[in-house]
Amino acid sequence: MPKDTSIKSVLIIGSGPIVIGQACEFDYAGSQSARSIREEGIEVILINSNPATIMTDPSMADHIYLLPLTTKSIIQILKEHPQIDAVLPTMGGQTALNLCLEADEKGIWQDFGVKLIGVDVNAINITEDREQFKQLLKRIGVPSAPAEICTSYLRGKEIAQEFGFPLVIRPSFTLGGTGAAIVYKKEDFDELLTRGLEASPIHEVLIDKALMGWKEYELELLRDKNDNVVIICSIENMDPMGIHTGDSITVAPAMTLSDTTFQRMRDYAILMMRSIGNFAGGCNVQFAVSPDDKEDIVAIEINPRVSRSSALASKATGYPIAKIASKLALGYNLDELQNQITKSTSALFEPTLDYVIVKIPRWNFDKFEGADRTLGLQMKSVGEVMGIGRSFQEALHKATQSLEIKRNGLGADGKGYTNYEQIIEKLTFASWDRVFVIYDAIAMGIPLSRIHEITKIDMWFLKQYEELYTLEKEISNYKVESLPRELLLEAKQKGFADRQIAHMVGCLESQVHTLRTTMNINRVFKLVDTCAAEFKAKTPYYYSTFEAEIEKADGTRYVDNESVVTDKKKIIVLGSGPNRIGQGIEFDYSCVHGVLAAKECGYETIMINCNPETVSTDFDTADKLYFEPVFWEHIYDIIQHEKPEGVIVQLGGQTALKLAEKLSKYGIKIIGTSFDALDLAEDRGRFSELLTDLKIPFPQFGIAETADEASALADTLDFPLLIRPSYVLGGQGMKIVINKQELEEHVINLLKTIPGNKLLLDHYLDGAIEAEADAICDGENVYIIGIMEHIEPCGVHSGDSNATLPPFNLGEFVMQQIKDHTKNIALALRTVGLINIQFAIKDDIVYIIEANPRASRTVPFIAKAYGEPYVNYATKVMLGHNKVTDFTFNPQLKGYAIKQPVFSFSKFHNVNKALGPEMKSTGESILFIDDLKDDQFYELYSRRKMYLSK
């Protein structure tokens, strides 16, 4: 059946600000969906309150509404656009589904004659309402765990008595496992039941028998109007049941599932999808499988929408689920659509992988002091990374190298745990770093059977770990000069980094790199092609691996490299790696715009990134995508292979910036601001000398490397003091101290966690107003794209402040100082591209807090507020293609735009919610107001000092 010709205009609902449990995978899905629908000549209208995403970029849709996700906003849009025929709510996560249901209950869709596509209301209700879902499974004969619905405290007690412990409590209609808990002991039941009932909007929970130690699997499905169903990907959780799948290490395709059990699971999934309503689109189904020979299957849940796992499955297979799901929602059938990778076969096929994918979540517990760091049913991670390799071991190593937590992979970096009690505890109470701890346990000699007994992780995975450790031990017997070629090749094929091998043989990383180059052990690049190379792929989407040489009949030897280098001028854009607090989706927005601008300037664009949730890792964003860790060795090998004109580092946040020094040292051209200028801004000593020369005021400060030095400095600087380490992200480790005891305690803690760091002690300007400016500079001309005033006082991290554009109460005299300082600093740093400068204003004097010559968190916000493509302009300036004076700037903003931070404190009980110099927000929304009399502004302003902490 071809597309429904009655649909001329579609409303897509986004997912709002990023919170734990709902991250940028929905930006990816929404962006892909909007493009997919517009390809069909259909008008797209978007609602989303998140300014940091590509999805809300003017190029994405015909009309974009940066409004709160409420039914009031929906009514406003439907009144302004009576032509809207249909609404697609499956691209915006749980937020969009819940809003869609609320609008349906209020009769809004009916009133405006709008039909739902991609899902139907019954499907949402059946899958979200735990009782209805349980009854459905019973009716269609799909097994489920013994469970009872509970809407009162008393009923809960009765169920617990009947089932015994451990139990699982799951609230209805919540996101990312909010309020869910495993109850091991009777004493904890009352508190956790109350928490669950409160978390559910309808005060209902499902209490089920805990399937502790069972294996967990997910399937990603697509279905069309003709009832064709395809399974896009099978995903196995390395962690057993009891850990939220968003916090689990997951592997695709499933590794330890027998074929007969997989076929049964497949049949159940298709049966479930067909029984929840007559709709076309994507679906995610989760199952538990008993860890014995019987392999009993139990259905856990089904989500009739795209999910975090579907973003992962899309990147794992190259099959663009959101894009195809959107076409199916418009009425197409799978056999009428093209396979997007081969362009010569249909979309009615199930991808086959000739490689392995490993996803590891990225946590930010250090931002939530006092948080329970053990993993459970409630999701706690803020992002994730994905590694692609020819084996599980290689993919696992690449994923651990992508995390950016100062580890070089598994083991062999001197950072493992060596305390028996600590290792056993971290294995018993699943810890965020358990992926590393398993290796440490094996290295300590703890038997695999004991590790399996504690963790219930399948023996197959543990044996893979053991092989890695055995190889490390063997290599450690050699020196770099005597290391045999076959051992080095095996280590590289299993994903060990040059740095790790250097650690094993006691030499420098560069020596290992030189050794493998002389031995001709080089990375080769392979295509991600959805069909195990049975058909020719047309999309340039690559991962790296190491291969043994193939010998031809004539005796020549070669390795097969599928990445063909063109003779075009090339630019590499370094991505920002995993999402985390302090470096979120706003840098992905900048990277995507950087790629598009470089394309416009005639360059072949190459993207390197390892985050499966983002638009930058979509296979058709850049001309070539390398899905690789943003880790020196991988980047260097790609650069050696591609030989680009240069590398753009200032769009990928701190991740890319940190690599600038290495690039500079190896003679690789950095596009835009030079490494020396980037370093000058980061090095507090050099930067303050520059400010002194420019006669620009800054708070008095000193630098300390020990607690004694810090104490001596405190005698010359007045308390309160702001302490901050160098080269950190999102204000990590920053704190305001008011006396010597606090100072000593904090300095000792900091130097323990970041050894050898230079600490900066500033006199904290108590009660000052904070402001910031973003600008584009070409080395000669400076254009300030926006000046923002923070509603919160100085001392709250800029990422946690409500920022108002333009400022609401800075006088002309202060504004002029901000403009002058911004221009002078941008020019003095020889900035080419973007720069962000932060100010503290006290007694009408503007002091400089810091300058960052890179894309900042606020750039997408200003671009959305003013409706201007600033990153596009800045990239063209970096490339030397344009001067600032070539652009006609025409910002449009009626009233004010406010960047509002969004926090995920609800995921962490007993955590101090006070705000200070260290950033804690996970995302942001944008609020437009006409004037300062607006009630929302008044409320923000009246609460501005409520959370300030030291």
N, C-alpha and C positions, 0 to 999 in steps of 0.2 A: 504493500500500500504506500503510494507516495505521500509527500507531506500534506498536512491539513491546510488547504488554501484559504480557509476562513481566518487563519491567524495572520494578522498584519502588524501587531504590536505586542511585545511581551515585557512584563515587569519581572526583573530578577531581584530577589531579596538577598542581600549580603549577610555576613555574619557579625558585623560590628567590630568593636575593639578586640585586640588579641588578649585572651585570658588563658590560664592553664586549662587545657582540655579542648581548646578551640583556637588553633593558631593559623599560620599563613597558608595552610593547605586549602583553605576556602577562598583565599585570594587567588590562588592558582586555579581552582575549579571555576570560580566566578568569571575570571578573565577569559579562560578557555571557552566557557559557555557563551559569553557575550559575543566573542569573535565567531563562534560556530553558528549562532543564530543570525548574526548580521550578514554572514556569507550567503544566507538564503534570501536576502533582500527584505528581511523583517526588521522593523524598528525595535530598538532595545532601550528600555528605561531601567535605570539601576537605583536602588536605595541601599546605602551603607553609610555608617557614621564614622568609618575609619579613614583618616586622611593619609595614612602612611602606605596605602596599598596601590598596586598597579590597577586593580579593579576599578578604583574610583578616579582613574585618569581620564581626562576629557576624550582621549583617543579611543576609549573602550566602548562607549555607548553613545546613543543619540542624545539622551538626557540623563544627567547624573544628579542625584539628590543626596547631599551629605547631611542627612537628617537622622535624629534618634529613631531607633527601630521600634516604633509604636504604631498602634492602629490609627492614632491621630495623624501621623505622617502619611500612612497608607491612604487615608481618606483625602488628604490634601493633594497627593499625587494623582489619585484617580479623578478628582475634580478638575485638576489642571490638564489631564490627558484622558478625555472621555474615549479616545480611540483604543485604549488598552483592551485587548481581547482575552489575554491569558496571563497567568502568574506562574513563574517557575520557582518553587521554594526549596528545591533539593540541593542547591549549590551553596547555601549559607549555613550549613551545620544545624545544630539543635536550635540555635537562636531563630533561624529563618523558619524552621518547621513549627516551633512554638508560636511564632507571630502569625504564621499562616492559619494555624488552628484557631487562635483567638479571633482573627478576622472572620473566619468561617462561622464561629459561634455567634458573633455579633451580626451575622448576615451581610457583612460588607461586600463580599464577592458577589453575592446574589443581587444586592442593591445596584451594583454597577455593571452587572452582566459580564463578570469576569470568570473564565473557567480555569480550573487548576490543571496544570500539565506536569508530567514527570512523576506524579505520585497521586494517590487520591486520599481524601480525608480518612476513609475507613482504614487504609493501610497505616497511616500515622497513628491513629487511635489504637489499632490492634497491637502494633509493635511497641508503643510507648506505655500502654496500660498493661501492667504485669499480669493481672488476672485474666484479661481477654486473651493475652498471648498464650498463657498457660492452657486455657480452654481450647484454643485453636490447635496447639500442638497435640493435645489429647485426641481431638477430632480427626486430625489427618494421620495419626499414628506415628508421630515423630517423638522419640523419647526425650524426657526432660527431667531435671533433678527434682526430687520431692520438695515441694514448696507450698507455702500458704500466704495468702494476702492478709495484711493486717492494717487496720486504720485506727486502732486504739492501743493504748499501753497495756491494758488488761489482756486483750486477745494475743498480743505479742508474748506475754508471759506464758500463756497456755501453749502456744506453738513451740516455744523454746523447751518447755517441759516434755512435749511430745517427741521432738526431734533429737534432743540432746546436743552437746557441743562437740566440735566447732560448728558455728552457724554463719550464714552470710546475710547481711541486711542490705537490700538494694531499694533506694527510693524511686518512685515513678517520676517520669518527666524531668530528669535532671541530666546534667552535662558532665562528661569526663569523670563519671563515677562520684560526683559530689554527694557527700553524705553516706556513701557506701562503706561498709566495714565488715571485717571478719571478727567474730566474737569467739575467742578461745575459752574464756573463763566466765562462769556465771556472774562473778562480781562486776564485770564490765558491761553486762547486757543492758542494764537500765539506761546508762548514760548514752550508749551507742544507739539504742532504739529511739530515744528521745531526739537525738541528733538527726537520725534518718527521717523521722516523721516531720521534723521541722524543715528539713532540706527539700522535701517534696512539695511542689506547689499545690497538690491536692491532698497533702498529708496522708500519703499511702505508701507503705513499703511492702516488698516481697521478702519473706524470710525463707531461705532455702538451706538445705543440707549442704555443708561445705564439701566440694569435691577436691579436697586438698591433695596435691600431688598428681592430679590428672593432667594430661597434656592438653594444650590449648591450640586450636587452629582457627584460621579465618579463610573464607572464600570470598572473592570479589566477583559479582555476577552482573550481567547486563541482560535485559529482556526487551523485546519489541512487541508491538501491538498484535503481531501474528503468533505470539507466544513462543518465538524462538528464544532460547536462553543459552548464553555462553558463559563459561567460567574463565575469567581473565587471568586469575592468579590464585595459587594456593599459598598461604603464609603460615609458617609454623612458629609458635612462640617457644624460644629456648627455655624461658622460665615457665614453670608449670602454673596451673590455675591458682588464683590467690593474688596475682599481681596484675593490675590493670594492663590491658594490652598496649596502651599508650606508653607505659613505663617498662614494657618488656623488651628484651632483645629479640628481634624477630628475623626469620630467615625465609627466603623464597628461592626456589619452590620448596614445599615441605620436604624435609629430609628423612624423617624416621617413620613415615606412614606407609603401611603395606598397601599394595595396589587395590586389594579387595576392599579394605576399609575406606580408601579414598573414593572408590566408586560408590560405596554406600553413602558416604558423606555428601558426594555430588548429588546423588538422587534426592537425599533429604533437603539439600539447599534449594534445588529446583522446585521441589514440591512446596516448600515453605514460601518461596517467592511467588509461585503461581496461586497460592491460597490466600494471600493478604490483600487481594484487590486486583482490579483490571487496569494496570497502569504500565507504562513503558519507561524504562530508565535504569539507573544503577542501584545496586543493593550490596550490603555487606552482611555476611552471616558468620556467627561465631559458634564453635563447637568445643566440647570437652571430650577427650577420648581416654578410656581407662588405661593405665600404664601396664596392664598385664597382657597375656596372650589372647584374651577374648576380644580386646580392643572395642569395648562397648562405646557407643557414641551417644552423647547427650547434647541437645541444642541449647545454647545459652541465650543468644539474642539475635535479632535481625534489624538492620537499620535501612529503611527505604530511602536512602539519600547517598550522595558522595560523602566520603569520610576521610580521616587522616590516612587510613589504610588504602583508600582508592588512589590518593595522591602517590603513595608509596608504590602501589601496584602499577600505576601509570608509568612511573619512572623505572620500575623494575623490568617492565615488559616492553616499554615503548608504545603501548596501546593507550591512546589518550581518552581515558574513560569519560571525563566530564564533557569533552567535545562530542563524542559519539552519543552519550546519554542525552545531551541537549537535542541532537538531531532526532533521536528516537522519540523524545517528548513532543517534537513537532509532527510526528506521525510516520516518519520513515521506518522502513524495516532494515534489519542488519544486512541482508543480502543486497540492498540497494546502495549501501554506502561503501566507500573505499577503505581498504587498509591504509592508514595514513603513512605507514613506513615504506611499504613496497610500492604503493600507488598503482599496483597492477593486479592485486587480488582483493577480495571483498572483506568487509569488516565482520562477516559471519564466520569467524574462526577463533580457535583458542590458542593463544600464544604459547610457544615452546621456548624454553630457555636453555642455552648451552653455556650458562655461567651461573654464579650464585650471588644472591643479594643478602647483605646483613644490615639491618637497621639497629642503631643504638640510640636510645634517648639521651638528651642533654639536660642535666638538672642545674638548678641555681640555689642550692640549699644555703650557700654562704650568705645569701641576701636575706634569709629569714632566720634570724637568730632565735634559737630555742625551738626550731621546727623539728618535728619527728622525722628523722631522715630515713626511716625504714620504708620499704615499698609495700603497697597493699592495693586494695580495690579502688582507692581514690587516686586519680592521676596527679602526679606532682611535677612531671618534666615540662620544660618550657619550649623544647625544640627537639630536633633529631638529626642524625646524620645517616648516610647510606654508603656502604662500600660495595663495589662490584668486583668480583674476582672469578678466576677459573675454578677455584675450589672454595669450600667454606672457610678454610684457614686463611687464604689470601684475602677474602672479603672481610673476614673478622678483623684482621690486622689493619686493613685500609679504613675500616669504620672507626677503630680505636685511634688511628692517627688523625682522623678528621675532627675529633671531639674538642680539640684545643684546650686541653686541661694539663698541658705540660707533660704529657706522656708520649713516648715514641712508638707505642704499640704495646703488645702484651709482653711483660717481663723485659729482661735485658736492658734496663735503663737505670738500675740502682734505686728505683723508687718503690719497689714492692714491699708488702708487709712481711715482717719476719717474726711477729709475736704470735705464738700458737693460739692463745686465748682470744686474741683480737680477730684472727682469721676465722676461728670457729664461730665466734659471735656474728661476724659479718655474713657468714654463710647461713647461719641459723635464722637471723632476722634480715631478710633480703636487703642488702645495702645498695646504694646507687652505684658503687664501684665494684659490684660483685663480679662483673666481667673480668676484672683484673685479679680479684681475690682468688678466683678458682685456680688461676695460673700459679699464684703465690702458694696456695695450699699444696699443689702438686710438687712445686719446687721444694717445699718443706718435707715432702715425703708422706703426706697424709694419703692413705690409699683411696683409689677412685671409688671403691665400694662405700667408703665412709662419706665421701663428698656427695655421692648419689643419695645415700640414706638421709643426709641432712637437707639437701637442696631439692631432691626429686627431679633434678635435671637429667634427661635421658643419657644413658651410658655412651651412646654414639658421640654426643657432643663432648663429653668428658675425655673420651679416647682421642678425639681430634686435638684437644688441648695437650694431652699427654705427649702426643707425637711432636708437638711444637717444642715442648720442654726438653724432650730427648734430643732433638736436633740442636737446641741451644747448648746443651751439655757437651755434645760431640764437637761442635765448632769451637767451644771454649778451650779445647785442648791444643788449638793451633795458634800460631802467630800470623799476622797478616801476610808475611812473606811465604809461609808454607801452606796457606789455606787451599785445599784442592778445589778445582773448578766445579766438580759435580756437587760438592757440599755448598759452595756459594750459590750455584744455580738453584739448588733445592731450597735454600733459605729465602732466596728472592721469590721463587714460585709460591712459597708458603706465606709471603707477605711481609717478612722481616725487613725493616727499614735499614738503610746503610748505617744509620746512627746506632741501631741495635747491634748490628754485626760488629761495628767498631768497638762497642762496649764489650762484646764477647771476646774479641781478640786483642783488646787493649791498644787501639790506635785511633786516629782521627777519622771522622766521617768522610772527609775528602779523599783519604787514602783508599777507603773501601770503594768509593766511586771510581777512582782511577784504576784500581785493580779490576773491577768488573768491566770497565771500558776496554782495558787491554786484553781481557779474556773474552771479549765480544759477548758479554752478558748484558744486553740492552733491553730496555722496555719496548714492547711492541704494543700497538693500539688496535683494539678490536671493536667492531660495530655492535651496538645494541640493536637487534633487528627483528624482534618478535617471532621469527620463524626459524631459528637455529640455522640460518644461512641457506634454507631450502629455496628461498626466492631472493632476488637481488633487492637490497635495501636502497632507498633513495635519500635517506636522511642521515646527516653526518653527526651521529651521537656515539661517542667512544668511551671505552674504559681501557686501562692498561693492564698488561700482564707480562710474564716472562715465559718464553718457550724454548724448548730444546731445538737445536738446529735440524732442518730437514735436508737429507742428502738427495740430490737429483741423480738420474741415471748417469750423467756425465761426470759425476763426482763433485760438482759444486754444491756448497752448503748455504742455506739461507734460513731466515725466520720470516714468517708471514705477517707483514704489517699492513693493516687494512686502512690506515689513515694516510691518504694520498695528499702530499703537500703541493699546493698550487703555486704559481709564480706571481700571484697578486700581492699587493702590499697588505700586511696583516697587523691587527692590533689585538692584544690579549687583555681581557678585563678580568681581574681577580675578584671572585665572589666573596661573600661575607661569612660563609660557613654556616654552622648551626645557629638557629635563633636562640637568643638568651637575653636576660635583662641587661640593658645597656647597649645591646646591638641586635635590633630586631628587623622587622620587615622593611623598615624605611630604607635600609641599605640595599635591599633587593630591588626596591623601586628605582634607586639611583643607578644600580648596575644595569638594569634592563634599559633605562633611558640612555645610558652611556653606550650600550651596544647599538641601539637604534640610531643614535646620532653619528657614531663612527661609520655605520653602514651608509648613512646619507652623505658622508664625506668621501665615499668611494673605497673604504677599506673592507677587507674580509675580516669579519669579527669572530673572535674565539673566546668562549666563556669557560672558565674553570671554576667549578663549585661542587659541593657534596651534599647540599641540602635538598632532600626530595620534595619538600613542601612548596617550593618556590616557582615563580614564573621564570626566573633566570635559568633554571634547569629544564625548561620546556624545550623539547627537541627542535622547535622551529623559532626560537627567540634569536639566537646567534647563528652565524653561518656554520660554525662548528661548535659542538658542546663536548667538553671533556668532563665526564662525571668522575672527578678525582678529588682526593683530599687537598685542601688548600694548605699544603704541607710542603716545605722547601724542595725535598727530593723529587716529588711528583711534578711540581711546577717547573723545576729546572730541566727535567727530561723533556717536558712538552715544549719548552722554549728552544731547547737544542734541536728538537725535531722540526718545529714550525718556523723558526728564525723570524720572529715578528719585528716590525719597526720599533715597537716598544710595548710597555705594559702599563695599564692604568691601575693605580693602587688607591686613589683617593675616593673611590665610590664604594668600596667594600668594607668600610668601617675600620676598626682597629686591627682586625684579622689581616687585611691586605696591607695596611700601613706597616705592620710589624715586619713584613717581608721586604720592605723598601731597602733596608740596610744591606741585606744579602744581595738583592738585585744589583744595587749600586756597586758593591764590592766585586761582583762577577762581570761588571761592565755592561749590564743590560740596561737599556734606556728606560727611565721612568717618564711616562708621559705626563706633562703638567708640572706641578711644583716638584723641585728636586729633593732628593733625600736629605741634603744638608739643611734645607729650609724646614723640612718636616721635623728633623732632629732638633733644630734650633727652637722650634715651638714646644717640643716635648721636654727639652733639657731646661729645667727651671732656672738654673744659674745663668746660662747663655741668654735665655729669653729676658731675664730681668735686666741684664746688661744692655740689651737692645732697647728695652723700655726706658731705661735711665738715659741713654743717648737721645732717645726721641722726646725726652722730658714728659713722659706719660706716667701718671701716678699708678702705683700698685701697692697692695697691702705689704707692710714690712714683713720680711720672711728670713728664714735661714734654712740650711740643709744639714741634716744629721744622718749618720750611719750607725750610731749606737745610742743606747739609752742615756749614757753619760753626756754625749754631745747634745742630745735633745734637752736634757736637764739644764745644761749650761746656757743653751740658747734661750730657754724660757726666762732666764734672768734678764735678758735684754729685750725680749719681746713681751708685750703685756698679754696676760690671759684675758679672755678666752682665746685658745689657740686652735687652729684648724690643722689637723695632720693629714697629709696625703702622700701615698707612695707615687713613684714615677711610673710611666708606661703601663697604666692600668685602665680598665674599661668600666664605664658606668659608676665611677666614684668608688670602686672596690677598696675597702679598707680605710676610707675617709672617716674622720670623726672629729667632733669638737670636744676639747677637754678644758676643764676649768681650774684644775690644780695639778701639782707635781705628781701626786700619787696616780691620778688617772692617766697622766701623760706617760709615766713609766710603764704602767700596766699595758697600755695600748701599743706603745713602741715595741715592747718585748714580744707581744703577741704578733704584731705585724712582721717583725724580722724573723720570727719563727716560721710564719707561713710564706713570706716572700724573702728568702735569705739574700743578703747582698744588695738590697734595694736602697736607693737614696730616698730618704723621707724629707718632705718639704713641710716646714712649720710656718704657717702664716698667722699674723695677727688677724683674728676673726672680727670683721666689721659688724658688730652687733646692731641689729635693727636697720641695716642698710636695705635698700631696694635692689632687686636683681633684675638685669635686663640682658638681652643678647641680640646679636645682629648676624645675619648671613649675607655674604657678598660674593660677587664674581669679579675676578681680577685677571688681567692679561699680562701683568708685569708693568704696565704703564697706566692703564685706566682701571678705575674701580667703580662697580655699580652695586649699591646696597640693595639686595632684593627684599629685605624685611628687617624691621627692628621690633622686638617683642619685649613687653614688660611682664615680669612674673607677678602673679597675685600674691604668692607666698613670699615671706621675707627671705633675704639672703641666708644661706645655710641649708635650705632644702635643695637637693640636687635638681638641676634644670629639667631632667627627664621626669621628675615627680611633681613639677610645678605646673600650675595652670598658667599658660603663657598667652598674653593678649596681643593681638596684632590689629592695628597699630597700638602703641602704648596709650594708656588711658589717663595718666596724670604726671607725665614728665614734661617739665617746662621747656621752652625753646632753647634756653641756655644749656640745659643738660643734653637735649637732643643734638645740639650742634657739636658738643664734646664727643658724643657717641659716634657721630658721623665722621668727625675729624680723626678720632683714634682709629676707627675701623679702616679708613683709607690709608692712614700712615702705617699702620701695622701690616696691612695686606701688601703694601708696596715694599716695606722694609724686609718682609719675609720672602720677597720675590715670588709671591704667589702666582701660580698660573692655574686657574680653575676656581674651585670653591674654597671659602674660608668661613669659619664660625668663631665669633669672639664673644666672651661672656664678661659682663660688667657688674660691679657693685657701686651703688650710688649712695653717698652719705654726705649730708650738708652741701648738696649741689656740686660735689666733686665726683667725677666718674673715674673709678679705679678699675684696672684690668684684673680679672680673675684668671682667665686663660684664653689661648687662641688655638684653634684646631684647623690647620690648612687642609681640610677635606670636606666631603659631604657630611652633613650633620643630621641629627634626628629631625630637625625642624624644617629642612629643605622641602620635603614633600608637602608638609603642612602649609608652608608659604605658597608653594606652587598651586595647591588646590584652592587656597583662600583667594589668591589673586588671579587664578586662571591663566597662569603663564608657564611655559615649558622650560623652567630654569636649568634643569640638569642637561637638557639638550643643548642649550646655549653654552653652558659651562664646559661640556665635553668638546664642543667645536673650538672653544678657546684653548683648551688643553692641547688639542691636536694641532694648534697653530693654524687652523683653517679659517678662523675669524678673530677679529678684535672685538672687545666689548662694545666699541662704538658702532659696529656693523648692525647691531640689533635695535629694533624699535620696541622699547619696553612700554607696555600699556596695562599696568595692573588695574584690575577691577574689583573693588570691594565696597559694598554698602554697609556702613556700620562697622562692627568688629567681628573678628574670628577668634575663638578661644580654643587652644589645644588643651584638652582635659585628660590627665593621666587616668589609667584604669588599673586597679590593683587586683591581685588574686589571693588576698589574705584568707579568703574563706576556705582555701585548701589546707591551711596550716593553723591548727588550733593552738592557743597559748603563745602566739607569736606577737612580739612587740610591734604594734602597727604605727608607731611614731615615725615620722619622716625626718631625715637628716641629710648629710652630705653624700650618703651612699644610696644609689638608685634602687628602687624596689618595684616600680610599676612594670607591668608586662606588656602594656599596650596603651593606646590612646584613642580618643574620639575628638571630633571637631564640632564646635557649637557656634552658630552664627547668631549674633544679636544685633538689633537695629541701633540701640543706644544703651547708655550705662544705667538707665532706669529699669532695665529688664530684671525681672525677679530672680532669674537664674544667676545673673552676674552679682546681684546684691547678696544672694545666699553664699556664693563662692567667696566673696570679699569678706563677709562677716565671719567666715570660718577659717580664714587664712592662717591664723596662728595656732589653730587647735592641735595640730600634730607635731609641731616643731620639737625635735629632740636634740640632744647633744650627741 
